[in-house]
Amino acid sequence: MSHYDYIVVGGGTAGSVLAARLTERPDVRVLLLEAGAREPHPLVAEPRDHYLLRQSSFSWGDITVVQAATGTATPLPRGRGLGGSSAINAMLFVRGHRSGYDDWVEAGAKSWGFTDLLPYFKRSETVIGRDPELRGQSGPVVVGPADPPNPVLASVLDAAVEVGHRAATDIGGGLETGFGLPDLSIVAGLRQTAADAYLTPEVLARRNLEIVTDATVHEVRIVNRRAVGVRYSTYGALLSVDCSREVVLAAGAIGSPKLLMLSGVGPADHLRELGIAVLGHRPGVGSNLQDHPLANVVFGTATAVPPARNNHAELIGLLQVDPAAAGPDLQFVVTDLPQVPAGTAPPYGFTIKPSVMRPYSRGSVRLASTVATAAPLIDPNFFADPRDTTTMLRGIDLARELGAARALAEWGPTEIAPGPALTARDDLREYVGRTLASYCHPVGTCAIGDGEQAVVDNDLRVIGIDGLRVADASVMPSLPSANTVATVYAIAERAAELLLA
């Protein structure tokens, strides 16, 4: 096409939604630019192999800077290719408790509470057998729980009820806490990515949609404080392309702030240090980075665990352990593998992984270079606030309690890590720091709000720059108490509606 109304940067979860929804209007012309490949990696469709994709060409291969609180650097995989992180994640499709979205409203995202987002959650999904007032019935993403779950995970669910936790009927719906079987984005035994769900053959055949993959966007072109297009390179050619309406960034919580800063929008001092002309001083760009830290409590079993049929992670728990928290602050994801952080794993077992859902720690994304292909400096600042460590240690206590329950006796569990000898709080803090893992849920670096640190307004428009919006995980003011992909789908659905309005 010779003319575009919208340019969408990033063909991941949000970009797939935007491209499909915007081009439902035949008079709207869209260019979708994606840095990764058009064709998926051969392992993408197989749910059991998702761990292998983190080291593949379908991941950016990011690693954090060394964390001040732990002395370790942590891999932070994110998807690269059509479908983005929905093509490499663990396929858990959960919203998190509604209280997390109340935090957004308090932070200045006035029309982004749970009730505001509910129509867009529903628009994205098809969920069979759930409450139709709460769950979608005709959306592109088809999800459901494991049926049946791995027997060892069913026993962990029984153990949770035995020790006093609630059995949830729809743990991913946003209203419940306790333990339950989450919905999974697996259809007929195969992963369903955002590209599978939204960039269908019918959508790809639309004459008003053009997709360019293997395209590195160098900058948003801004003239007189208005975004008018982008510069990008593909296969050695450097191109400049214009749009008549808006540029929409959907490159995620790492990619979108990076591109804003490369384009001259961000913290003025940081941009000047790198010799970038400041076109818009927004100190919140790249700030407020949050992620869910993850720990492993690993059990070997005397009884063989049946092979996985799905994504290994068919059970989660959502609890509030800090009475001062405004809602659930700890999630457990339980896998049918003994995932030992280091060393040799036993042949059979399971892992209970506590993760801090409402971390107090805040970090940043900053440019390491003005070269568009250079990796940015990613610092989630894990455990900078000691309250996060306290919550994580409470999670280890509760995971051990589950492992000791009578409901698991038939499996003969033995704690492998941290190991029964580690009981002192200082030793457990050292274990958590040494084995720190990211749950791969970065958000917050282009946050919605109305204060000095806000980057986008309530309509997702970049403050101070016309014709430019952000629509991805970066706009979340804080983390939901769950895996983030379902929320990204909802944000993108709403963004498409805002753009067309």
C-alpha positions as a Python dict, from the first residue, in 0.01 Angstrom:
ca = {
    (1, 'M'): (0, 0, 0),
    (2, 'S'): (111, 356, -61),
    (3, 'H'): (-80, 510, 228),
    (4, 'Y'): (-146, 407, 588),
    (5, 'D'): (-383, 541, 847),
    (6, 'Y'): (-213, 361, 1138),
    (7, 'I'): (131, 215, 1194),
    (8, 'V'): (141, -47, 1471),
    (9, 'V'): (489, -123, 1603),
    (10, 'G'): (512, -476, 1743),
    (11, 'G'): (330, -785, 1619),
    (12, 'G'): (306, -956, 1956),
    (13, 'T'): (-1, -1006, 2171),
    (14, 'A'): (-126, -646, 2160),
    (15, 'G'): (-15, -583, 1801),
    (16, 'S'): (-199, -889, 1673),
    (17, 'V'): (-521, -767, 1836),
    (18, 'L'): (-481, -413, 1705),
    (19, 'A'): (-407, -520, 1349),
    (20, 'A'): (-712, -747, 1338),
    (21, 'R'): (-956, -510, 1505),
    (22, 'L'): (-853, -193, 1320),
    (23, 'T'): (-878, -359, 979),
    (24, 'E'): (-1230, -479, 1047),
    (25, 'R'): (-1309, -136, 905),
    (26, 'P'): (-1232, -171, 532),
    (27, 'D'): (-1157, 201, 498),
    (28, 'V'): (-876, 185, 758),
    (29, 'R'): (-529, 95, 629),
    (30, 'V'): (-279, -51, 875),
    (31, 'L'): (92, -129, 860),
    (32, 'L'): (207, -379, 1125),
    (33, 'L'): (583, -392, 1187),
    (34, 'E'): (739, -685, 1374),
    (35, 'A'): (1107, -735, 1454),
    (36, 'G'): (1087, -1114, 1454),
    (37, 'A'): (989, -1377, 1205),
    (38, 'R'): (655, -1429, 1034),
    (39, 'E'): (660, -1808, 1064),
    (40, 'P'): (653, -1954, 1417),
    (41, 'H'): (932, -2159, 1568),
    (42, 'P'): (864, -2535, 1525),
    (43, 'L'): (824, -2577, 1903),
    (44, 'V'): (568, -2298, 1951),
    (45, 'A'): (264, -2522, 1901),
    (46, 'E'): (374, -2787, 2154),
    (47, 'P'): (266, -2682, 2505),
    (48, 'R'): (512, -2911, 2683),
    (49, 'D'): (813, -2748, 2516),
    (50, 'H'): (757, -2387, 2615),
    (51, 'Y'): (1065, -2379, 2840),
    (52, 'L'): (1286, -2450, 2538),
    (53, 'L'): (1156, -2144, 2352),
    (54, 'R'): (1320, -1905, 2598),
    (55, 'Q'): (1658, -1985, 2444),
    (56, 'S'): (1530, -1988, 2085),
    (57, 'S'): (1526, -1737, 1801),
    (58, 'F'): (1168, -1655, 1904),
    (59, 'S'): (1295, -1482, 2220),
    (60, 'W'): (1488, -1156, 2250),
    (61, 'G'): (1727, -1327, 2491),
    (62, 'D'): (1717, -1042, 2741),
    (63, 'I'): (1895, -1057, 3074),
    (64, 'T'): (1866, -805, 3354),
    (65, 'V'): (2154, -601, 3486),
    (66, 'V'): (2305, -740, 3805),
    (67, 'Q'): (2048, -690, 4079),
    (68, 'A'): (2170, -483, 4372),
    (69, 'A'): (1980, -689, 4628),
    (70, 'T'): (2098, -1030, 4506),
    (71, 'G'): (2419, -985, 4310),
    (72, 'T'): (2274, -1191, 4026),
    (73, 'A'): (2158, -1117, 3672),
    (74, 'T'): (1837, -1287, 3567),
    (75, 'P'): (1708, -1391, 3223),
    (76, 'L'): (1388, -1212, 3126),
    (77, 'P'): (1261, -1385, 2810),
    (78, 'R'): (1010, -1207, 2587),
    (79, 'G'): (870, -1315, 2255),
    (80, 'R'): (1011, -1206, 1919),
    (81, 'G'): (795, -1285, 1617),
    (82, 'L'): (427, -1272, 1528),
    (83, 'G'): (237, -1354, 1845),
    (84, 'G'): (517, -1221, 2063),
    (85, 'S'): (528, -1347, 2419),
    (86, 'S'): (201, -1535, 2372),
    (87, 'A'): (409, -1771, 2158),
    (88, 'I'): (667, -1852, 2428),
    (89, 'N'): (480, -1813, 2758),
    (90, 'A'): (338, -2087, 2980),
    (91, 'M'): (-15, -2041, 2838),
    (92, 'L'): (-181, -1947, 3169),
    (93, 'F'): (-482, -1726, 3090),
    (94, 'V'): (-583, -1554, 3414),
    (95, 'R'): (-687, -1201, 3501),
    (96, 'G'): (-572, -1163, 3859),
    (97, 'H'): (-794, -1040, 4138),
    (98, 'R'): (-1006, -733, 4073),
    (99, 'S'): (-837, -548, 4362),
    (100, 'G'): (-523, -510, 4149),
    (101, 'Y'): (-717, -300, 3899),
    (102, 'D'): (-849, -84, 4182),
    (103, 'D'): (-484, 10, 4237),
    (104, 'W'): (-474, 142, 3880),
    (105, 'V'): (-764, 378, 3945),
    (106, 'E'): (-597, 507, 4260),
    (107, 'A'): (-278, 565, 4060),
    (108, 'G'): (-460, 794, 3816),
    (109, 'A'): (-591, 549, 3553),
    (110, 'K'): (-941, 673, 3622),
    (111, 'S'): (-1134, 458, 3375),
    (112, 'W'): (-928, 140, 3394),
    (113, 'G'): (-1077, -44, 3692),
    (114, 'F'): (-1185, -408, 3674),
    (115, 'T'): (-1543, -320, 3582),
    (116, 'D'): (-1419, -88, 3307),
    (117, 'L'): (-1199, -361, 3159),
    (118, 'L'): (-1449, -646, 3195),
    (119, 'P'): (-1618, -597, 2852),
    (120, 'Y'): (-1275, -616, 2687),
    (121, 'F'): (-1168, -921, 2884),
    (122, 'K'): (-1486, -1086, 2762),
    (123, 'R'): (-1443, -964, 2405),
    (124, 'S'): (-1107, -1139, 2376),
    (125, 'E'): (-1207, -1486, 2502),
    (126, 'T'): (-1425, -1788, 2456),
    (127, 'V'): (-1465, -1980, 2781),
    (128, 'I'): (-1695, -2279, 2804),
    (129, 'G'): (-1873, -2365, 3127),
    (130, 'R'): (-1807, -2039, 3312),
    (131, 'D'): (-2042, -1762, 3424),
    (132, 'P'): (-2136, -1569, 3105),
    (133, 'E'): (-2177, -1250, 3309),
    (134, 'L'): (-1807, -1273, 3392),
    (135, 'R'): (-1652, -1467, 3105),
    (136, 'G'): (-1661, -1425, 2728),
    (137, 'Q'): (-1848, -1663, 2501),
    (138, 'S'): (-1740, -1567, 2149),
    (139, 'G'): (-1391, -1413, 2153),
    (140, 'P'): (-1093, -1524, 1941),
    (141, 'V'): (-889, -1675, 2228),
    (142, 'V'): (-1033, -2013, 2324),
    (143, 'V'): (-932, -2117, 2675),
    (144, 'G'): (-1017, -2377, 2937),
    (145, 'P'): (-866, -2571, 3227),
    (146, 'A'): (-676, -2898, 3201),
    (147, 'D'): (-928, -3181, 3186),
    (148, 'P'): (-812, -3385, 3360),
    (149, 'P'): (-506, -3230, 3526),
    (150, 'N'): (-194, -3431, 3591),
    (151, 'P'): (-274, -3659, 3890),
    (152, 'V'): (12, -3518, 4098),
    (153, 'L'): (-127, -3167, 4052),
    (154, 'A'): (-475, -3289, 4146),
    (155, 'S'): (-318, -3419, 4467),
    (156, 'V'): (-158, -3079, 4535),
    (157, 'L'): (-503, -2922, 4496),
    (158, 'D'): (-638, -3172, 4750),
    (159, 'A'): (-346, -3083, 4976),
    (160, 'A'): (-432, -2714, 4951),
    (161, 'V'): (-789, -2781, 5063),
    (162, 'E'): (-661, -3011, 5339),
    (163, 'V'): (-446, -2737, 5493),
    (164, 'G'): (-730, -2485, 5482),
    (165, 'H'): (-719, -2305, 5147),
    (166, 'R'): (-1029, -2247, 4940),
    (167, 'A'): (-1099, -2448, 4625),
    (168, 'A'): (-1183, -2188, 4359),
    (169, 'T'): (-1423, -2265, 4076),
    (170, 'D'): (-1283, -1999, 3838),
    (171, 'I'): (-946, -1889, 3972),
    (172, 'G'): (-877, -1686, 3657),
    (173, 'G'): (-1200, -1487, 3653),
    (174, 'G'): (-1090, -1205, 3881),
    (175, 'L'): (-1324, -1253, 4177),
    (176, 'E'): (-1182, -1552, 4365),
    (177, 'T'): (-883, -1646, 4577),
    (178, 'G'): (-766, -1992, 4676),
    (179, 'F'): (-638, -2279, 4463),
    (180, 'G'): (-785, -2391, 4133),
    (181, 'L'): (-730, -2501, 3775),
    (182, 'P'): (-656, -2195, 3559),
    (183, 'D'): (-767, -2155, 3201),
    (184, 'L'): (-499, -2239, 2946),
    (185, 'S'): (-465, -2109, 2589),
    (186, 'I'): (-440, -2461, 2449),
    (187, 'V'): (-679, -2580, 2180),
    (188, 'A'): (-694, -2946, 2073),
    (189, 'G'): (-359, -3005, 2242),
    (190, 'L'): (-182, -2715, 2068),
    (191, 'R'): (-84, -2369, 2187),
    (192, 'Q'): (-301, -2086, 2057),
    (193, 'T'): (-96, -1769, 2018),
    (194, 'A'): (-229, -1419, 1966),
    (195, 'A'): (-135, -1455, 1600),
    (196, 'D'): (-329, -1782, 1577),
    (197, 'A'): (-633, -1622, 1739),
    (198, 'Y'): (-636, -1281, 1568),
    (199, 'L'): (-420, -1298, 1255),
    (200, 'T'): (-630, -1569, 1095),
    (201, 'P'): (-616, -1647, 722),
    (202, 'E'): (-923, -1426, 673),
    (203, 'V'): (-750, -1133, 848),
    (204, 'L'): (-422, -1186, 663),
    (205, 'A'): (-612, -1175, 334),
    (206, 'R'): (-748, -825, 401),
    (207, 'R'): (-623, -576, 143),
    (208, 'N'): (-609, -300, 405),
    (209, 'L'): (-352, -481, 625),
    (210, 'E'): (17, -500, 545),
    (211, 'I'): (257, -692, 772),
    (212, 'V'): (632, -649, 753),
    (213, 'T'): (836, -889, 967),
    (214, 'D'): (1211, -890, 1036),
    (215, 'A'): (1171, -512, 1069),
    (216, 'T'): (1369, -312, 1326),
    (217, 'V'): (1204, 20, 1406),
    (218, 'H'): (1469, 285, 1468),
    (219, 'E'): (1250, 576, 1571),
    (220, 'V'): (908, 733, 1563),
    (221, 'R'): (930, 1037, 1339),
    (222, 'I'): (800, 1337, 1532),
    (223, 'V'): (746, 1675, 1364),
    (224, 'N'): (616, 1975, 1559),
    (225, 'R'): (528, 1748, 1851),
    (226, 'R'): (325, 1513, 1632),
    (227, 'A'): (408, 1156, 1531),
    (228, 'V'): (393, 1137, 1151),
    (229, 'G'): (552, 798, 1084),
    (230, 'V'): (849, 573, 1162),
    (231, 'R'): (1192, 482, 1030),
    (232, 'Y'): (1266, 112, 1013),
    (233, 'S'): (1511, -128, 853),
    (234, 'T'): (1452, -467, 701),
    (235, 'Y'): (1699, -690, 516),
    (236, 'G'): (1954, -411, 504),
    (237, 'A'): (1723, -142, 367),
    (238, 'L'): (1646, 167, 577),
    (239, 'L'): (1294, 292, 507),
    (240, 'S'): (1078, 582, 619),
    (241, 'V'): (702, 549, 614),
    (242, 'D'): (425, 795, 704),
    (243, 'C'): (74, 757, 844),
    (244, 'S'): (-217, 999, 840),
    (245, 'R'): (-369, 916, 1177),
    (246, 'E'): (-154, 761, 1449),
    (247, 'V'): (150, 554, 1537),
    (248, 'V'): (69, 292, 1799),
    (249, 'L'): (347, 131, 2003),
    (250, 'A'): (275, -230, 2100),
    (251, 'A'): (633, -343, 2162),
    (252, 'G'): (583, -431, 2529),
    (253, 'A'): (717, -302, 2859),
    (254, 'I'): (1077, -323, 2733),
    (255, 'G'): (1041, -235, 2366),
    (256, 'S'): (795, 55, 2385),
    (257, 'P'): (989, 273, 2632),
    (258, 'K'): (1310, 193, 2443),
    (259, 'L'): (1158, 319, 2119),
    (260, 'L'): (1012, 630, 2284),
    (261, 'M'): (1355, 720, 2420),
    (262, 'L'): (1524, 654, 2085),
    (263, 'S'): (1266, 894, 1938),
    (264, 'G'): (1344, 1172, 2187),
    (265, 'V'): (1059, 1117, 2435),
    (266, 'G'): (1166, 1028, 2788),
    (267, 'P'): (1377, 1150, 3082),
    (268, 'A'): (1558, 1455, 2946),
    (269, 'D'): (1882, 1402, 3138),
    (270, 'H'): (1914, 1041, 3018),
    (271, 'L'): (1846, 1137, 2657),
    (272, 'R'): (2100, 1421, 2665),
    (273, 'E'): (2364, 1186, 2807),
    (274, 'L'): (2330, 982, 2490),
    (275, 'G'): (2314, 1281, 2258),
    (276, 'I'): (1945, 1237, 2172),
    (277, 'A'): (1750, 1556, 2105),
    (278, 'V'): (1471, 1592, 2361),
    (279, 'L'): (1136, 1624, 2183),
    (280, 'G'): (927, 1547, 2489),
    (281, 'H'): (1044, 1537, 2852),
    (282, 'R'): (851, 1250, 3013),
    (283, 'P'): (1043, 1128, 3321),
    (284, 'G'): (815, 826, 3357),
    (285, 'V'): (927, 668, 3029),
    (286, 'G'): (1121, 356, 3126),
    (287, 'S'): (1060, 415, 3497),
    (288, 'N'): (823, 225, 3728),
    (289, 'L'): (936, -115, 3591),
    (290, 'Q'): (780, -402, 3787),
    (291, 'D'): (800, -778, 3751),
    (292, 'H'): (694, -1081, 3951),
    (293, 'P'): (992, -1255, 4115),
    (294, 'L'): (972, -1634, 4133),
    (295, 'A'): (1119, -1900, 4364),
    (296, 'N'): (1116, -2281, 4345),
    (297, 'V'): (1024, -2527, 4617),
    (298, 'V'): (1103, -2862, 4457),
    (299, 'F'): (986, -3207, 4562),
    (300, 'G'): (1104, -3540, 4430),
    (301, 'T'): (855, -3826, 4441),
    (302, 'A'): (894, -4197, 4505),
    (303, 'T'): (604, -4267, 4269),
    (304, 'A'): (640, -4193, 3899),
    (305, 'V'): (458, -3879, 3787),
    (306, 'P'): (266, -3932, 3459),
    (307, 'P'): (401, -3743, 3156),
    (308, 'A'): (261, -3397, 3098),
    (309, 'R'): (-27, -3359, 2854),
    (310, 'N'): (-36, -2979, 2856),
    (311, 'N'): (191, -2698, 2971),
    (312, 'H'): (316, -2863, 3296),
    (313, 'A'): (156, -2577, 3497),
    (314, 'E'): (-210, -2678, 3539),
    (315, 'L'): (-267, -2552, 3895),
    (316, 'I'): (-231, -2212, 4061),
    (317, 'G'): (-310, -2061, 4397),
    (318, 'L'): (-379, -1697, 4481),
    (319, 'L'): (-354, -1587, 4844),
    (320, 'Q'): (-315, -1282, 5063),
    (321, 'V'): (-43, -1331, 5323),
    (322, 'D'): (20, -970, 5427),
    (323, 'P'): (-280, -830, 5620),
    (324, 'A'): (-171, -481, 5517),
    (325, 'A'): (-194, -560, 5145),
    (326, 'A'): (-494, -433, 4952),
    (327, 'G'): (-557, -776, 4799),
    (328, 'P'): (-394, -1108, 4711),
    (329, 'D'): (-16, -1070, 4715),
    (330, 'L'): (114, -1421, 4652),
    (331, 'Q'): (58, -1662, 4365),
    (332, 'F'): (163, -2025, 4349),
    (333, 'V'): (210, -2197, 4015),
    (334, 'V'): (251, -2573, 4048),
    (335, 'T'): (423, -2781, 3781),
    (336, 'D'): (450, -3155, 3720),
    (337, 'L'): (830, -3133, 3691),
    (338, 'P'): (1102, -3123, 3960),
    (339, 'Q'): (1257, -2795, 3846),
    (340, 'V'): (1576, -2781, 4051),
    (341, 'P'): (1736, -2435, 4021),
    (342, 'A'): (2085, -2586, 3999),
    (343, 'G'): (2217, -2940, 4008),
    (344, 'T'): (2067, -3272, 3911),
    (345, 'A'): (1690, -3313, 3923),
    (346, 'P'): (1530, -3638, 4042),
    (347, 'P'): (1352, -3845, 3776),
    (348, 'Y'): (1005, -3760, 3909),
    (349, 'G'): (856, -3483, 4117),
    (350, 'F'): (672, -3153, 4119),
    (351, 'T'): (753, -2790, 4192),
    (352, 'I'): (555, -2532, 4387),
    (353, 'K'): (660, -2185, 4280),
    (354, 'P'): (565, -1889, 4499),
    (355, 'S'): (568, -1549, 4331),
    (356, 'V'): (522, -1202, 4482),
    (357, 'M'): (217, -1052, 4311),
    (358, 'R'): (220, -698, 4451),
    (359, 'P'): (591, -614, 4467),
    (360, 'Y'): (690, -287, 4628),
    (361, 'S'): (1020, -277, 4437),
    (362, 'R'): (1045, -59, 4128),
    (363, 'G'): (1308, -59, 3856),
    (364, 'S'): (1378, 88, 3514),
    (365, 'V'): (1451, 39, 3145),
    (366, 'R'): (1725, 263, 3006),
    (367, 'L'): (1912, 288, 2678),
    (368, 'A'): (2260, 140, 2661),
    (369, 'S'): (2316, 291, 2317),
    (370, 'T'): (2147, 492, 2045),
    (371, 'V'): (2175, 191, 1814),
    (372, 'A'): (1825, 52, 1760),
    (373, 'T'): (1943, -311, 1766),
    (374, 'A'): (2131, -274, 2097),
    (375, 'A'): (1975, -438, 2401),
    (376, 'P'): (1851, -192, 2664),
    (377, 'L'): (1952, -190, 3030),
    (378, 'I'): (1675, -376, 3215),
    (379, 'D'): (1669, -341, 3594),
    (380, 'P'): (1357, -475, 3770),
    (381, 'N'): (1535, -398, 4099),
    (382, 'F'): (1408, -726, 4246),
    (383, 'F'): (1386, -737, 4628),
    (384, 'A'): (1503, -377, 4667),
    (385, 'D'): (1216, -344, 4914),
    (386, 'P'): (1260, -600, 5194),
    (387, 'R'): (882, -646, 5217),
    (388, 'D'): (899, -842, 4891),
    (389, 'T'): (1149, -1085, 5041),
    (390, 'T'): (927, -1128, 5345),
    (391, 'T'): (633, -1219, 5122),
    (392, 'M'): (845, -1464, 4925),
    (393, 'L'): (967, -1638, 5242),
    (394, 'R'): (608, -1674, 5357),
    (395, 'G'): (540, -1837, 5020),
    (396, 'I'): (816, -2091, 5082),
    (397, 'D'): (664, -2173, 5420),
    (398, 'L'): (324, -2234, 5265),
    (399, 'A'): (470, -2442, 4981),
    (400, 'R'): (642, -2665, 5236),
    (401, 'E'): (315, -2698, 5423),
    (402, 'L'): (147, -2820, 5104),
    (403, 'G'): (424, -3072, 5039),
    (404, 'A'): (379, -3221, 5387),
    (405, 'A'): (2, -3268, 5359),
    (406, 'R'): (-149, -3617, 5381),
    (407, 'A'): (-309, -3576, 5038),
    (408, 'L'): (37, -3611, 4883),
    (409, 'A'): (151, -3910, 5088),
    (410, 'E'): (84, -4158, 4805),
    (411, 'W'): (350, -3982, 4599),
    (412, 'G'): (618, -4006, 4869),
    (413, 'P'): (742, -3645, 4830),
    (414, 'T'): (1089, -3542, 4946),
    (415, 'E'): (1195, -3179, 4948),
    (416, 'I'): (1490, -3128, 4715),
    (417, 'A'): (1519, -2749, 4717),
    (418, 'P'): (1568, -2541, 4921),
    (419, 'G'): (1609, -2866, 5117),
    (420, 'P'): (1485, -2951, 5466),
    (421, 'A'): (1812, -2837, 5626),
    (422, 'L'): (1747, -2477, 5524),
    (423, 'T'): (1523, -2336, 5794),
    (424, 'A'): (1693, -2018, 5916),
    (425, 'R'): (1548, -1700, 5767),
    (426, 'D'): (1890, -1570, 5661),
    (427, 'D'): (1967, -1896, 5481),
    (428, 'L'): (1634, -1886, 5300),
    (429, 'R'): (1691, -1523, 5199),
    (430, 'E'): (2023, -1629, 5050),
    (431, 'Y'): (1851, -1915, 4864),
    (432, 'V'): (1584, -1682, 4723),
    (433, 'G'): (1846, -1433, 4606),
    (434, 'R'): (2077, -1696, 4460),
    (435, 'T'): (1801, -1874, 4266),
    (436, 'L'): (1596, -1566, 4175),
    (437, 'A'): (1395, -1608, 3856),
    (438, 'S'): (1169, -1370, 3667),
    (439, 'Y'): (810, -1474, 3606),
    (440, 'C'): (850, -1271, 3283),
    (441, 'H'): (572, -1020, 3352),
    (442, 'P'): (733, -675, 3306),
    (443, 'V'): (490, -383, 3318),
    (444, 'G'): (465, -16, 3410),
    (445, 'T'): (723, 163, 3196),
    (446, 'C'): (472, 382, 3006),
    (447, 'A'): (211, 402, 3278),
    (448, 'I'): (-140, 544, 3244),
    (449, 'G'): (-199, 839, 3474),
    (450, 'D'): (-227, 1212, 3517),
    (451, 'G'): (79, 1302, 3725),
    (452, 'E'): (436, 1393, 3638),
    (453, 'Q'): (541, 1027, 3611),
    (454, 'A'): (252, 932, 3381),
    (455, 'V'): (342, 860, 3020),
    (456, 'V'): (1, 808, 2859),
    (457, 'D'): (-338, 953, 2942),
    (458, 'N'): (-658, 756, 2997),
    (459, 'D'): (-701, 720, 2621),
    (460, 'L'): (-346, 578, 2592),
    (461, 'R'): (-218, 890, 2412),
    (462, 'V'): (144, 981, 2486),
    (463, 'I'): (125, 1300, 2691),
    (464, 'G'): (267, 1596, 2500),
    (465, 'I'): (293, 1422, 2161),
    (466, 'D'): (0, 1412, 1921),
    (467, 'G'): (-71, 1112, 1700),
    (468, 'L'): (114, 865, 1924),
    (469, 'R'): (-29, 601, 2159),
    (470, 'V'): (98, 304, 2355),
    (471, 'A'): (-115, -10, 2394),
    (472, 'D'): (64, -295, 2569),
    (473, 'A'): (179, -414, 2915),
    (474, 'S'): (387, -100, 2963),
    (475, 'V'): (76, 111, 3030),
    (476, 'M'): (-24, -86, 3340),
    (477, 'P'): (42, 138, 3642),
    (478, 'S'): (106, -173, 3855),
    (479, 'L'): (106, -548, 3820),
    (480, 'P'): (-215, -749, 3827),
    (481, 'S'): (-204, -1043, 4066),
    (482, 'A'): (-160, -1290, 3781),
    (483, 'N'): (18, -1371, 3458),
    (484, 'T'): (-25, -1067, 3239),
    (485, 'V'): (-125, -1192, 2893),
    (486, 'A'): (-504, -1190, 2950),
    (487, 'T'): (-478, -829, 3065),
    (488, 'V'): (-274, -734, 2758),
    (489, 'Y'): (-546, -878, 2534),
    (490, 'A'): (-804, -665, 2714),
    (491, 'I'): (-591, -349, 2693),
    (492, 'A'): (-543, -400, 2319),
    (493, 'E'): (-913, -465, 2263),
    (494, 'R'): (-994, -139, 2435),
    (495, 'A'): (-717, 46, 2253),
    (496, 'A'): (-860, -59, 1916),
    (497, 'E'): (-1197, 78, 2018),
    (498, 'L'): (-1041, 407, 2133),
    (499, 'L'): (-850, 444, 1808),
    (500, 'L'): (-1153, 382, 1587),
    (501, 'A'): (-1361, 622, 1795),
}
